[in-house]
Amino acid sequence: MTLQECYGKLGGSYDEVISRLRSERLVQKFVLKFLDDGSYDTLVRAVGEKNQEEAFRAAHTIKGMCQNLSFTALGKSADELTEALRNGWSDEAPALLEKVSEDYARVAGAIGELKASL
C-alpha cells in the first residue's frame, strides 16, 4: 500500500499534507507514529468518567494531530467533540465519541495496512 492509498482509506488529504510537510518520508514517519499517542485511550476513559477537562484536552489533541496530518474525517469528528466539551460537560459527548471512535478505527486500520506493507 502506498502512502497516498493509505490517505484515501483513512479519509484524509494526501495533497494537503504533502504541501505542508513537503516530504513523503516525513509524512510517513508521523503517520506511523500517530497510533503511539495515547490521546484516544485517554479520551474514551475520560468520556466514560464524564471528566470534561481531560476529555476536552484529549479531543483537542487528536484534533490538532489530525489537522497537522490532514486526517480530514477524524479531525472533523474530533473537532465536533472538542467544541461540545469546550465550556463544560455535554450530554452529547458519548454520541460524538462514537463517531470519533468510528473514524479512529478507520485511521488505525489504514495505518496498520500501511505498516504491514512496508
Summary of the structure (lengths in Angstrom):
residues: 118
radius of gyration: 14.2
end to end distance: 7.9
largest distance: 43.0
contacts: 363
relative contact order: 0.18
helix: 80%
strand: 0%
